[in-house]
Amino acid sequence: MIKKKSLITLLVILTCTAILILISIQNLICKNILEGKNMNKTDTNQQNGYLTKEQGEFLLKVARNAIESELFGNGLKRIPLDKVPKIFRKPGAVFVTLTKHGQLRGCIGHIIAHEPLIRSVEDNAIAAAFEDPRFFPLRRDEFKDIKIEVSVLTEPKLLEYKDTKDLLNKLRPGIDGIIIKKGPYTATFLPQVWEQLPDKQVFLSHLCMKAGLPSDEWQKGDLEVFTYQVQAFEEE
């Protein structure tokens, strides 16, 4: 009788141990699956051209160094392409924005990628500081007060719409940058502009005026409209 009870007790212990082992194995499998998903997501982001925070911070340094070289050095010294990771050598469309005490001080960029990403950052940083026709060229005494933002654009895609109501419904404030085009007239607002112009109709009216068109041109239904997204990196 005692032996029978001991055997039952042993079987219970073995069964419980087996259950615990199975649970541990299941947890380990779930952990590996989740980590695999996260790794795949990171890999996919890199393949799609998304930048990490560290890569964005590097581009901010590139922009600041380019401006500093023009102001205090002997002109821009380009970073050799063979010295940077592959993602910076791929074609990239970039806008560089300068602010001073919270006010715009310059903003220049390209909507379509036509040169390596790092070159686009260098060139547009110089252009934003010294070639924006809305401002005087940046002075040496202003350098310490400017804050730099680098916006990396995705490829623009045509937004098809039936009428003005449909156009307004398809706009995504805070997410999409907008390009409008009519004949030789074209202009764009980065997604960040939605912060200043959150109303869709006001946004489009100002964009039309920026393009040199009447403010109500978007209501006529014959504008070409393109959307894009950005990864924006800003100095702290």
C-alpha positions as CSV (number, residue, x, y, z in Angstrom):
1,M,0.0,0.0,0.0
2,I,2.8,2.3,0.9
3,K,4.7,1.5,-2.3
4,K,1.5,2.1,-4.3
5,K,1.1,5.6,-2.7
6,S,4.8,6.3,-3.3
7,L,4.5,5.4,-6.9
8,I,1.4,7.6,-7.3
9,T,3.3,10.5,-5.7
10,L,6.2,10.0,-8.0
11,L,3.9,10.0,-11.0
12,V,2.3,13.2,-9.9
13,I,5.7,14.8,-9.4
14,L,6.9,13.7,-12.8
15,T,3.7,14.9,-14.4
16,C,4.0,18.4,-12.8
17,T,7.6,18.6,-13.8
18,A,6.8,17.7,-17.4
19,I,4.0,20.4,-17.4
20,L,6.5,23.0,-16.1
21,I,9.0,22.0,-18.8
22,L,6.4,22.3,-21.5
23,I,5.3,25.7,-20.2
24,S,9.0,26.9,-20.2
25,I,9.5,25.6,-23.7
26,Q,6.3,27.3,-24.9
27,N,7.4,30.6,-23.3
28,L,10.8,30.4,-24.9
29,I,9.2,29.7,-28.3
30,C,6.9,32.7,-27.9
31,K,9.9,34.9,-26.9
32,N,11.8,33.8,-30.0
33,I,8.9,34.5,-32.2
34,L,8.4,38.0,-30.8
35,E,12.1,38.7,-31.1
36,G,12.1,37.4,-34.6
37,K,9.2,39.7,-35.5
38,N,10.9,42.7,-34.0
39,M,14.1,41.8,-35.8
40,N,12.3,41.4,-39.1
41,K,10.5,44.7,-38.6
42,T,13.9,46.4,-38.0
43,D,15.3,44.8,-41.1
44,T,12.2,45.8,-43.2
45,N,12.5,49.4,-42.0
46,Q,16.1,49.5,-43.0
47,Q,15.3,48.0,-46.4
48,N,12.5,50.6,-46.9
49,G,15.0,53.4,-46.2
50,Y,13.8,54.3,-42.7
51,L,16.5,55.8,-40.5
52,T,17.3,55.1,-36.9
53,K,17.5,57.9,-34.3
54,E,21.3,57.6,-34.3
55,Q,21.4,57.9,-38.1
56,G,19.1,61.0,-37.9
57,E,21.4,62.5,-35.3
58,F,24.3,61.9,-37.6
59,L,22.6,63.8,-40.5
60,L,21.9,66.7,-38.1
61,K,25.7,66.9,-37.4
62,V,26.4,66.7,-41.1
63,A,24.1,69.7,-41.7
64,R,25.6,71.8,-38.9
65,N,29.1,71.0,-39.9
66,A,28.4,72.0,-43.5
67,I,27.0,75.4,-42.4
68,E,29.9,75.9,-39.9
69,S,32.5,75.2,-42.6
70,E,30.9,77.8,-44.9
71,L,30.8,80.4,-42.1
72,F,34.1,79.9,-40.3
73,G,36.2,77.7,-42.6
74,N,37.3,77.6,-46.2
75,G,34.1,76.3,-47.6
76,L,32.3,73.0,-47.5
77,K,34.4,69.9,-47.0
78,R,32.3,67.0,-48.3
79,I,32.3,63.7,-46.4
80,P,33.7,60.9,-48.7
81,L,30.9,58.6,-49.8
82,D,33.1,55.5,-49.1
83,K,33.3,56.6,-45.5
84,V,29.6,56.4,-44.7
85,P,27.1,53.5,-44.5
86,K,25.3,52.4,-47.6
87,I,21.9,54.0,-46.5
88,F,23.5,57.5,-46.8
89,R,24.8,56.7,-50.3
90,K,21.4,56.0,-51.6
91,P,19.4,58.7,-53.4
92,G,17.5,60.8,-50.9
93,A,15.1,63.7,-51.0
94,V,15.7,66.1,-48.1
95,F,14.5,69.4,-46.7
96,V,16.7,71.3,-44.2
97,T,14.9,73.8,-42.0
98,L,16.6,76.4,-39.8
99,T,14.8,78.2,-36.9
100,K,16.1,80.9,-34.6
101,H,14.3,81.4,-31.3
102,G,11.3,79.5,-32.7
103,Q,11.1,81.5,-35.9
104,L,11.8,80.3,-39.4
105,R,15.3,81.3,-40.6
106,G,15.6,79.3,-43.8
107,C,14.1,76.2,-45.4
108,I,15.4,74.6,-48.7
109,G,15.0,71.1,-50.1
110,H,14.3,68.7,-52.9
111,I,11.0,66.9,-53.4
112,I,12.6,64.3,-55.7
113,A,15.8,62.4,-54.8
114,H,18.5,63.1,-57.4
115,E,21.7,62.7,-55.4
116,P,23.0,60.6,-52.4
117,L,21.2,61.3,-49.2
118,I,24.2,62.7,-47.4
119,R,25.0,65.1,-50.3
120,S,21.4,66.3,-50.3
121,V,21.7,67.1,-46.6
122,E,25.0,69.0,-47.2
123,D,23.7,71.0,-50.1
124,N,20.3,71.9,-48.6
125,A,21.9,72.9,-45.3
126,I,24.1,75.4,-47.2
127,A,21.1,76.5,-49.3
128,A,18.9,77.0,-46.3
129,A,21.5,79.0,-44.5
130,F,22.7,81.2,-47.3
131,E,20.4,80.9,-50.4
132,D,16.8,81.1,-49.2
133,P,15.5,84.3,-51.0
134,R,13.2,85.1,-48.1
135,F,16.1,85.8,-45.7
136,F,19.5,87.4,-45.6
137,P,22.4,84.9,-45.5
138,L,23.1,83.5,-42.1
139,R,25.7,85.6,-40.1
140,R,28.4,84.2,-37.9
141,D,26.8,85.6,-34.7
142,E,23.6,83.8,-35.5
143,F,25.1,80.3,-35.8
144,K,24.9,79.5,-32.1
145,D,21.2,80.4,-32.0
146,I,19.9,78.3,-34.9
147,K,18.2,75.0,-34.5
148,I,18.4,72.5,-37.4
149,E,15.8,70.1,-38.6
150,V,16.4,67.5,-41.3
151,S,13.3,66.0,-43.0
152,V,13.9,62.9,-45.2
153,L,11.0,62.5,-47.7
154,T,9.4,59.4,-49.2
155,E,8.7,59.2,-52.9
156,P,5.6,61.3,-53.7
157,K,2.5,59.5,-54.9
158,L,-0.4,60.8,-56.9
159,L,-3.5,61.4,-54.8
160,E,-6.6,60.6,-57.0
161,Y,-9.8,62.4,-56.0
162,K,-13.2,63.0,-57.6
163,D,-14.0,66.5,-56.3
164,T,-13.0,69.0,-53.6
165,K,-15.0,67.1,-50.9
166,D,-13.2,63.9,-51.8
167,L,-9.9,65.7,-51.7
168,L,-10.5,67.1,-48.3
169,N,-11.6,63.7,-47.0
170,K,-8.4,62.1,-48.2
171,L,-6.0,64.6,-46.7
172,R,-4.2,63.4,-43.5
173,P,-3.2,66.3,-41.3
174,G,0.1,65.8,-39.5
175,I,0.9,62.7,-41.6
176,D,1.2,63.7,-45.3
177,G,3.2,66.4,-46.9
178,I,1.3,67.8,-49.9
179,I,2.5,68.8,-53.3
180,I,0.2,70.7,-55.7
181,K,0.9,71.2,-59.4
182,K,-0.9,73.1,-62.2
183,G,1.0,73.8,-65.4
184,P,4.3,75.5,-64.4
185,Y,3.0,76.3,-60.9
186,T,4.0,73.9,-58.1
187,A,4.6,74.1,-54.3
188,T,4.8,71.8,-51.3
189,F,4.2,72.0,-47.6
190,L,5.9,69.5,-45.3
191,P,3.8,67.6,-42.8
192,Q,5.1,69.8,-40.1
193,V,3.2,72.8,-41.6
194,W,-0.1,71.2,-40.4
195,E,0.9,72.3,-36.9
196,Q,0.5,76.0,-38.0
197,L,-2.3,75.3,-40.5
198,P,-4.5,72.5,-39.1
199,D,-7.6,73.4,-41.1
200,K,-7.5,71.6,-44.4
201,Q,-9.1,74.4,-46.5
202,V,-6.8,77.0,-45.0
203,F,-3.8,74.6,-45.6
204,L,-4.7,74.2,-49.3
205,S,-5.4,78.0,-49.7
206,H,-1.9,78.9,-48.4
207,L,-0.3,76.2,-50.5
208,C,-2.0,77.6,-53.6
209,M,-0.7,81.1,-52.8
210,K,2.8,79.7,-52.2
211,A,2.6,78.2,-55.8
212,G,1.6,81.6,-57.2
213,L,-2.0,80.5,-57.8
214,P,-5.2,82.1,-56.5
215,S,-6.0,80.9,-52.9
216,D,-9.2,79.2,-54.1
217,E,-7.6,77.3,-57.0
218,W,-7.9,74.0,-55.2
219,Q,-11.7,74.3,-55.3
220,K,-11.7,74.1,-59.1
221,G,-10.8,70.4,-59.0
222,D,-8.1,70.4,-61.6
223,L,-5.0,70.5,-59.4
224,E,-2.6,67.6,-59.5
225,V,-2.0,66.6,-55.9
226,F,0.7,64.3,-54.5
227,T,1.4,63.1,-51.0
228,Y,4.5,62.0,-49.2
229,Q,5.7,61.3,-45.7
230,V,8.8,62.4,-43.8
231,Q,11.1,61.3,-41.1
232,A,12.0,64.5,-39.3
233,F,15.0,64.8,-37.0
234,E,15.4,68.0,-34.9
235,E,18.2,69.2,-32.7
236,E,17.4,69.4,-29.0
